[in-house]
Amino acid sequence: MADPDDDLPTAETEYRKSRFTVLCHVGFLVVALVIAVGVRRAIGLPQQMLGVVIIVALLVFGRDIMRFMHLRSKVARLRAAAEKAS
């Protein structure tokens, strides 16, 4: 009997949702970096502030990024299994 977690259409739907979430996070990061560059130049802060923004974003969005990577490999594995079964 097939495991319900190994259902290709369900995995693809989850993958698409996860990809959209990661793309939204990237958009947010770009906006945050643009604002950080503006604030840095206006106040005269060091360039390391931009690195802090990126590190904080990776810490905050890390779970979603790891979930996206897991789903991407799961979909690839399920597609390969479906092609092999055909």
All heavy atoms as an XYZ file, in Angstrom:
664
protein
N       0.829     -1.170      0.000
C       0.000      0.000      0.000
C       0.882      1.245      0.000
O       1.877      1.314      0.700
C      -0.895     -0.031      1.228
C      -2.191      0.674      1.035
S      -3.176      0.561      2.518
C      -4.676      0.079      1.761
N       0.505      2.248     -0.763
C       1.306      3.463     -0.882
C       1.087      4.363      0.331
O      -0.019      4.479      0.861
C       0.933      4.209     -2.151
N       2.141      4.963      0.769
C       2.082      5.905      1.876
C       1.415      7.191      1.387
O       1.770      7.712      0.325
C       3.510      6.178      2.363
C       3.546      7.017      3.620
O       2.484      7.182      4.249
O       4.637      7.492      3.974
N       0.443      7.756      2.126
C      -0.215      8.979      1.655
C       0.743     10.162      1.539
O       0.482     11.092      0.788
C      -1.298      9.247      2.699
C      -1.085      8.284      3.799
C      -0.128      7.244      3.339
N       1.863     10.117      2.274
C       2.848     11.192      2.164
C       3.627     11.105      0.858
O       4.291     12.059      0.463
C       3.822     11.152      3.340
C       3.153     11.570      4.640
O       2.145     12.296      4.570
O       3.638     11.177      5.705
N       3.584      9.950      0.207
C       4.308      9.765     -1.050
C       3.384      9.914     -2.256
O       3.532      9.226     -3.256
C       4.987      8.389     -1.070
C       6.165      8.332     -0.116
O       6.650      9.407      0.274
O       6.593      7.224      0.223
N       2.445     10.822     -2.170
C       1.514     11.089     -3.258
C       2.075     12.248     -4.086
O       2.272     13.346     -3.562
C       0.147     11.430     -2.673
C      -0.927     11.563     -3.732
O      -0.771     10.955     -4.809
O      -1.913     12.264     -3.465
N       2.334     12.013     -5.364
C       2.973     13.018     -6.217
C       2.158     14.301     -6.355
O       2.717     15.385     -6.178
C       3.305     12.419     -7.586
C       4.047     13.340     -8.557
C       5.358     13.804     -7.973
C       4.269     12.636     -9.886
N       0.858     14.255     -6.656
C       0.115     15.526     -6.783
C       0.106     16.345     -5.494
O       0.234     17.575     -5.534
C      -1.302     15.085     -7.158
C      -1.145     13.741     -7.755
C       0.023     13.114     -7.055
N      -0.006     15.681     -4.352
C       0.023     16.395     -3.076
C       1.395     17.019     -2.839
O       1.493     18.169     -2.412
C      -0.310     15.428     -1.921
O      -1.568     14.817     -2.174
C      -0.341     16.153     -0.600
N       2.438     16.272     -3.128
C       3.801     16.787     -2.947
C       4.062     17.964     -3.877
O       4.710     18.941     -3.479
C       4.815     15.681     -3.190
N       3.565     17.893     -5.120
C       3.759     19.009     -6.050
C       3.015     20.257     -5.586
O       3.520     21.372     -5.719
C       3.316     18.602     -7.451
C       4.275     17.658     -8.130
C       3.803     17.228     -9.507
O       2.579     17.258     -9.770
O       4.674     16.860    -10.317
N       1.814     20.085     -5.032
C       1.055     21.230     -4.516
C       1.794     21.873     -3.343
O       1.915     23.101     -3.279
C      -0.345     20.779     -4.069
O      -1.018     20.179     -5.180
C      -1.165     21.948     -3.568
N       2.280     21.046     -2.425
C       3.054     21.568     -1.292
C       4.316     22.270     -1.779
O       4.714     23.303     -1.229
C       3.423     20.443     -0.335
C       2.256     19.864      0.419
C       2.675     18.708      1.306
O       3.887     18.568      1.575
O       1.795     17.949      1.721
N       4.971     21.705     -2.804
C       6.189     22.290     -3.352
C       5.900     23.665     -3.949
O       6.653     24.610     -3.726
C       6.777     21.351     -4.409
C       7.919     21.940     -5.189
C       9.157     22.145     -4.591
C       7.770     22.306     -6.522
C      10.213     22.686     -5.294
C       8.809     22.839     -7.235
C      10.028     23.034     -6.619
O      11.062     23.579     -7.326
N       4.805     23.787     -4.699
C       4.457     25.085     -5.295
C       4.169     26.130     -4.227
O       4.593     27.284     -4.345
C       3.256     24.935     -6.230
C       3.658     24.433     -7.593
C       2.493     24.498     -8.577
N       2.297     23.152     -9.087
C       1.280     22.357     -8.808
N       0.297     22.770     -8.047
N       1.205     21.147     -9.300
N       3.457     25.747     -3.177
C       3.179     26.676     -2.082
C       4.474     27.099     -1.395
O       4.667     28.273     -1.073
C       2.243     26.034     -1.064
C       0.821     25.905     -1.536
C      -0.039     25.248     -0.464
C      -1.452     25.034     -0.932
N      -2.278     24.357      0.089
N       5.346     26.140     -1.180
C       6.615     26.430     -0.529
C       7.489     27.339     -1.404
O       8.142     28.250     -0.899
C       7.351     25.128     -0.220
O       8.573     25.386      0.408
N       7.477     27.086     -2.710
C       8.251     27.928     -3.629
C       7.737     29.364     -3.610
O       8.523     30.315     -3.581
C       8.180     27.353     -5.043
C       9.004     28.138     -6.040
C       8.980     27.516     -7.403
N       7.602     27.436     -7.886
C       7.201     26.692     -8.904
N       8.061     25.934     -9.538
N       5.952     26.683     -9.278
N       6.406     29.534     -3.578
C       5.830     30.877     -3.502
C       6.239     31.570     -2.208
O       6.590     32.753     -2.210
C       4.298     30.804     -3.614
C       3.629     32.141     -3.492
C       3.692     33.048     -4.541
C       2.959     32.487     -2.342
C       3.086     34.289     -4.427
C       2.346     33.721     -2.220
C       2.410     34.626     -3.269
N       6.226     30.825     -1.095
C       6.626     31.382      0.189
C       8.080     31.844      0.152
O       8.408     32.947      0.615
C       6.434     30.341      1.305
O       5.071     29.957      1.342
C       6.843     30.885      2.656
N       8.956     31.023     -0.405
C      10.377     31.382     -0.479
C      10.566     32.599     -1.384
O      11.364     33.495     -1.073
C      11.220     30.176     -0.933
C      12.637     30.594     -1.279
C      11.241     29.113      0.145
N       9.842     32.667     -2.487
C       9.940     33.839     -3.372
C       9.458     35.108     -2.664
O      10.042     36.182     -2.844
C       9.159     33.606     -4.659
C       9.773     32.597     -5.623
C       8.830     32.351     -6.801
C      11.127     33.058     -6.111
N       8.420     34.988     -1.854
C       7.967     36.143     -1.069
C       9.029     36.560     -0.053
O       9.249     37.761      0.164
C       6.660     35.821     -0.366
S       5.246     35.724     -1.470
N       9.693     35.582      0.553
C      10.771     35.895      1.491
C      11.918     36.609      0.785
O      12.509     37.536      1.340
C      11.296     34.628      2.167
C      10.344     34.011      3.147
N       9.425     34.719      3.868
C      10.193     32.724      3.536
C       8.748     33.917      4.654
N       9.192     32.676      4.468
N      12.238     36.176     -0.420
C      13.300     36.835     -1.186
C      12.905     38.268     -1.505
O      13.730     39.188     -1.394
C      13.621     36.035     -2.474
C      14.499     36.833     -3.409
C      14.280     34.716     -2.120
N      11.662     38.477     -1.884
C      11.183     39.837     -2.134
C      11.280     40.705     -0.901
O      11.709     41.865     -0.956
N      10.888     40.149      0.249
C      10.992     40.883      1.497
C      12.448     41.213      1.817
O      12.756     42.321      2.274
C      10.376     40.073      2.641
C      10.527     40.718      3.982
C       9.688     41.749      4.360
C      11.514     40.299      4.854
C       9.830     42.352      5.592
C      11.672     40.890      6.086
C      10.820     41.923      6.461
N      13.344     40.260      1.574
C      14.765     40.485      1.836
C      15.307     41.608      0.958
O      16.076     42.458      1.424
C      15.561     39.204      1.615
C      17.075     39.298      1.809
C      17.410     39.696      3.241
C      17.736     37.995      1.454
N      14.901     41.636     -0.305
C      15.359     42.699     -1.203
C      14.876     44.056     -0.695
O      15.653     45.030     -0.647
C      14.885     42.427     -2.651
C      15.082     43.640     -3.533
C      15.606     41.223     -3.226
N      13.608     44.134     -0.295
C      13.073     45.396      0.239
C      13.817     45.787      1.518
O      14.186     46.953      1.698
C      11.552     45.275      0.494
C      11.024     46.468      1.275
C      10.808     45.128     -0.826
N      14.066     44.818      2.391
C      14.783     45.102      3.636
C      16.204     45.587      3.364
O      16.699     46.498      4.037
C      14.813     43.860      4.522
N      16.864     44.995      2.365
C      18.224     45.440      2.023
C      18.219     46.847      1.444
O      19.113     47.653      1.749
C      18.872     44.462      1.049
C      19.364     43.153      1.673
C      19.817     42.185      0.595
C      20.485     43.410      2.649
N      17.240     47.163      0.612
C      17.152     48.520      0.049
C      16.948     49.541      1.168
O      17.600     50.595      1.196
C      16.019     48.594     -1.003
C      15.712     50.032     -1.376
C      16.391     47.785     -2.234
N      16.060     49.217      2.098
C      15.837     50.120      3.238
C      17.096     50.220      4.098
O      17.477     51.315      4.538
C      14.628     49.643      4.067
C      13.343     49.834      3.265
C      14.549     50.376      5.401
C      12.115     49.217      3.881
N      17.771     49.094      4.323
C      18.996     49.100      5.138
C      20.088     49.937      4.480
O      20.818     50.656      5.163
C      19.489     47.678      5.362
N      20.204     49.859      3.148
C      21.200     50.681      2.444
C      20.870     52.157      2.618
O      21.755     52.984      2.880
C      21.269     50.290      0.952
C      22.040     51.323      0.148
C      21.906     48.924      0.788
N      19.595     52.499      2.490
C      19.192     53.902      2.671
C      19.461     54.403      4.077
O      19.995     55.504      4.265
N      19.113     53.612      5.070
C      19.348     54.000      6.471
C      20.839     54.077      6.757
O      21.307     54.989      7.433
C      18.643     53.006      7.428
C      19.079     53.217      8.869
C      17.139     53.126      7.300
N      21.584     53.103      6.219
C      23.036     53.089      6.448
C      23.681     54.354      5.901
O      24.521     54.977      6.550
C      23.662     51.855      5.805
C      25.142     51.697      6.110
C      25.747     50.550      5.353
N      25.835     50.801      3.928
C      26.791     51.521      3.339
N      27.730     52.084      4.058
N      26.796     51.698      2.046
N      23.289     54.739      4.701
C      23.873     55.953      4.098
C      23.417     57.218      4.821
O      24.191     58.161      4.978
C      23.494     56.036      2.628
C      24.248     55.042      1.792
C      23.944     55.218      0.330
N      24.681     54.233     -0.468
C      24.414     53.947     -1.717
N      23.429     54.564     -2.339
N      25.129     53.062     -2.360
N      22.155     57.252      5.248
C      21.631     58.446      5.921
C      22.255     58.653      7.297
O      22.559     59.779      7.686
C      20.114     58.339      6.060
N      22.446     57.578      8.023
C      22.963     57.686      9.390
C      24.471     57.521      9.438
O      25.114     57.983     10.368
C      22.270     56.653     10.303
C      20.771     56.924     10.342
C      22.821     56.673     11.702
C      19.980     55.918     11.148
N      25.041     56.862      8.458
C      26.482     56.657      8.445
C      26.915     55.402      9.179
O      27.986     55.385      9.793
N      26.095     54.361      9.113
C      26.444     53.103      9.764
C      27.435     52.318      8.907
O      27.524     52.524      7.699
C      25.179     52.273      9.992
C      24.161     52.878     10.960
C      22.891     52.052     10.962
C      24.735     52.953     12.361
N      28.164     51.372      9.510
C      29.128     50.574      8.739
C      28.427     49.584      7.803
O      27.254     49.249      7.972
C      29.926     49.827      9.817
C      29.043     49.813     11.004
C      28.204     51.047     10.929
N      29.188     49.088      6.826
C      28.634     48.160      5.844
C      28.244     46.820      6.456
O      27.445     46.082      5.881
C      29.632     47.920      4.720
C      29.679     49.033      3.717
C      30.555     48.667      2.539
O      31.571     48.005      2.711
N      30.153     49.091      1.357
N      28.776     46.475      7.598
C      28.458     45.207      8.246
C      26.973     45.098      8.572
O      26.446     44.003      8.766
C      29.269     45.022      9.530
C      30.729     44.740      9.293
C      31.528     46.010      9.014
O      30.995     47.118      9.008
N      32.810     45.851      8.768
N      26.286     46.225      8.609
C      24.854     46.212      8.884
C      24.107     45.404      7.823
O      23.137     44.710      8.119
C      24.306     47.634      8.927
C      22.849     47.726      9.260
S      22.328     49.435      9.231
C      20.673     49.231      8.641
N      24.558     45.451      6.588
C      23.911     44.692      5.518
C      24.085     43.196      5.740
O      23.176     42.407      5.482
C      24.472     45.108      4.160
C      24.314     46.582      3.812
C      24.972     46.878      2.472
C      22.862     46.975      3.793
N      25.235     42.803      6.228
C      25.465     41.397      6.564
C      24.555     40.934      7.686
O      24.055     39.805      7.672
N      24.325     41.806      8.641
C      23.429     41.479      9.750
C      22.010     41.257      9.224
O      21.320     40.329      9.647
C      23.460     42.592     10.828
C      22.365     42.393     11.851
C      24.809     42.643     11.494
N      21.574     42.075      8.278
C      20.240     41.916      7.701
C      20.122     40.554      7.023
O      19.121     39.845      7.187
C      19.937     43.056      6.705
C      18.657     42.786      5.930
C      19.845     44.387      7.431
N      21.136     40.153      6.278
C      21.100     38.868      5.581
C      21.117     37.706      6.577
O      20.360     36.735      6.431
C      22.276     38.760      4.588
C      22.078     39.774      3.452
C      22.400     37.354      4.026
C      23.252     39.906      2.526
N      21.957     37.788      7.605
C      22.038     36.720      8.605
C      20.717     36.586      9.355
O      20.226     35.465      9.570
C      23.214     36.975      9.570
C      24.529     36.790      8.825
C      23.139     36.052     10.782
C      25.740     37.248      9.589
N      20.117     37.696      9.736
C      18.831     37.641     10.443
C      17.757     37.031      9.539
O      16.952     36.216      9.978
C      18.417     39.041     10.936
C      16.976     39.067     11.404
C      19.351     39.499     12.042
N      17.759     37.400      8.265
C      16.780     36.835      7.333
C      16.962     35.318      7.206
O      15.975     34.577      7.180
C      16.904     37.505      5.969
N      18.196     34.857      7.126
C      18.442     33.414      7.043
C      17.979     32.698      8.305
O      17.444     31.587      8.235
C      19.915     33.133      6.783
C      20.403     33.439      5.369
C      21.914     33.246      5.283
C      19.698     32.552      4.359
N      18.177     33.315      9.451
C      17.717     32.703     10.697
C      16.193     32.669     10.781
O      15.606     31.676     11.194
C      18.286     33.463     11.900
C      19.775     33.302     12.148
C      20.228     34.238     13.264
C      20.100     31.865     12.501
N      15.563     33.741     10.376
C      14.102     33.823     10.460
C      13.436     32.931      9.420
O      12.447     32.257      9.711
C      13.640     35.290     10.314
C      12.129     35.385     10.207
C      14.142     36.117     11.489
N      13.964     32.919      8.200
C      13.333     32.179      7.108
C      13.962     30.800      6.888
O      13.616     30.103      5.940
C      13.419     32.973      5.809
C      12.789     34.342      5.895
C      13.392     35.421      5.284
C      11.609     34.550      6.570
C      12.826     36.679      5.345
C      11.036     35.806      6.649
C      11.641     36.870      6.037
N      14.866     30.390      7.741
C      15.582     29.128      7.559
C      14.685     27.913      7.501
O      14.898     26.999      6.701
N      13.651     27.884      8.331
C      12.745     26.734      8.338
C      12.037     26.594      6.992
O      11.932     25.498      6.449
C      11.728     26.892      9.455
C      10.749     25.748      9.542
C       9.806     25.925     10.741
N       8.893     24.812     10.820
C       7.674     24.823     10.286
N       7.243     25.884      9.639
N       6.888     23.767     10.398
N      11.564     27.704      6.452
C      10.875     27.667      5.158
C      11.830     27.280      4.030
O      11.445     26.560      3.112
C      10.228     29.013      4.849
C       9.068     29.324      5.783
O       8.393     28.365      6.219
O       8.842     30.505      6.068
N      13.057     27.732      4.107
C      14.048     27.387      3.081
C      14.361     25.895      3.131
O      14.412     25.231      2.092
C      15.325     28.236      3.256
C      15.020     29.709      2.982
C      16.434     27.738      2.337
C      16.129     30.649      3.396
N      14.540     25.360      4.326
C      14.824     23.929      4.468
C      13.630     23.081      4.027
O      13.791     22.036      3.394
C      15.205     23.595      5.917
C      16.529     24.191      6.342
S      17.899     23.708      5.281
C      18.024     21.994      5.680
N      12.421     23.535      4.317
C      11.217     22.814      3.883
C      11.133     22.811      2.363
O      10.807     21.789      1.746
C       9.972     23.470      4.482
C       8.698     22.727      4.164
C       7.540     23.266      5.010
N       6.413     22.376      4.925
C       5.467     22.464      3.997
N       5.523     23.417      3.093
N       4.458     21.612      3.977
N      11.450     23.940      1.732
C      11.448     24.026      0.276
C      12.445     23.040     -0.320
O      12.126     22.314     -1.268
C      11.789     25.454     -0.160
C      12.074     25.589     -1.621
C      11.056     25.524     -2.555
C      13.369     25.775     -2.080
C      11.313     25.643     -3.905
C      13.637     25.899     -3.414
C      12.604     25.831     -4.342
N      13.641     22.980      0.242
C      14.664     22.067     -0.274
C      14.241     20.611     -0.087
O      14.459     19.778     -0.970
C      16.008     22.359      0.396
C      16.586     23.692     -0.043
S      18.036     24.299      0.842
C      18.995     22.889      1.144
N      13.623     20.299      1.044
C      13.145     18.938      1.288
C      12.047     18.561      0.286
O      12.068     17.466     -0.293
C      12.622     18.817      2.721
C      11.901     17.543      2.988
N      12.552     16.337      3.101
C      10.582     17.274      3.141
C      11.654     15.386      3.315
N      10.456     15.937      3.345
N      11.099     19.460      0.073
C      10.012     19.179     -0.866
C      10.523     19.056     -2.296
O      10.008     18.248     -3.068
C       8.933     20.256     -0.768
C       8.066     20.201      0.489
C       7.199     21.441      0.594
C       7.221     18.938      0.502
N      11.524     19.852     -2.645
C      12.086     19.769     -3.999
C      12.694     18.389     -4.238
O      12.466     17.765     -5.285
C      13.142     20.860     -4.193
C      13.718     20.890     -5.594
C      14.673     22.022     -5.778
N      15.805     21.857     -4.866
C      16.807     22.697     -4.775
N      16.823     23.777     -5.509
N      17.794     22.479     -3.939
N      13.435     17.877     -3.253
C      14.025     16.549     -3.425
C      12.953     15.456     -3.377
O      13.048     14.456     -4.098
C      15.093     16.297     -2.367
O      14.517     16.262     -1.084
N      11.917     15.648     -2.573
C      10.830     14.677     -2.494
C      10.077     14.583     -3.822
O       9.788     13.491     -4.306
C       9.869     15.076     -1.376
C       8.704     14.146     -1.184
C       7.838     14.633     -0.033
C       6.635     13.767      0.182
N       5.806     14.255      1.292
N       9.794     15.738     -4.425
C       9.096     15.742     -5.719
C       9.964     15.095     -6.791
O       9.474     14.303     -7.604
C       8.683     17.178     -6.114
C       8.250     17.254     -7.564
C       7.574     17.679     -5.210
N      11.248     15.378     -6.784
C      12.146     14.756     -7.763
C      12.181     13.244     -7.580
O      12.143     12.483     -8.562
C      13.546     15.344     -7.629
N      12.233     12.786     -6.332
C      12.241     11.348     -6.047
C      10.935     10.693     -6.492
O      10.942      9.626     -7.116
C      12.462     11.127     -4.555
C      12.465      9.674     -4.135
C      12.717      9.494     -2.642
N      11.960     10.386     -1.789
C      10.709     10.153     -1.365
N      10.078      9.079     -1.735
N      10.107     11.008     -0.549
N       9.804     11.343     -6.213
C       8.513     10.778     -6.601
C       8.322     10.768     -8.121
O       7.745      9.832     -8.675
C       7.373     11.557     -5.934
C       7.238     11.365     -4.424
C       6.205     12.319     -3.858
C       6.893      9.932     -4.090
N       8.821     11.815     -8.795
C       8.733     11.837    -10.266
C       9.581     10.721    -10.878
O       9.168     10.069    -11.831
C       9.191     13.182    -10.813
C       8.174     14.272    -10.627
C       8.649     15.588    -11.198
N       7.662     16.630    -10.995
C       7.926     17.919    -11.067
N       9.153     18.336    -11.344
N       6.975     18.806    -10.859
N      10.762     10.505    -10.309
C      11.624      9.418    -10.818
C      10.972      8.069    -10.584
O      11.021      7.189    -11.462
C      12.989      9.483    -10.144
N      10.349      7.884     -9.452
C       9.669      6.621     -9.158
C       8.471      6.432    -10.084
O       8.193      5.307    -10.534
C       9.220      6.586     -7.701
N       7.758      7.514    -10.385
C       6.603      7.408    -11.283
C       7.041      7.085    -12.708
O       6.380      6.298    -13.407
C       5.816      8.714    -11.255
N       8.152      7.665    -13.149
C       8.661      7.368    -14.492
C       9.153      5.920    -14.573
O       8.985      5.265    -15.586
C       9.792      8.325    -14.863
C       9.327      9.716    -15.178
C      10.466     10.666    -15.486
O      11.623     10.195    -15.573
O      10.206     11.866    -15.640
N       9.770      5.450    -13.494
C      10.287      4.080    -13.478
C       9.132      3.079    -13.481
O       9.238      2.023    -14.090
C      11.154      3.878    -12.237
C      11.942      2.595    -12.253
C      12.790      2.495    -10.999
C      14.178      3.032    -11.293
N      15.120      2.767    -10.197
N       8.021      3.435    -12.817
C       6.861      2.547    -12.756
C       6.104      2.483    -14.088
O       5.426      1.508    -14.370
C       5.916      2.988    -11.649
N       6.220      3.530    -14.897
C       5.498      3.570    -16.166
C       6.113      2.712    -17.227
O       7.206      2.421    -17.348
C       5.429      4.982    -16.706
O       4.843      5.852    -15.798
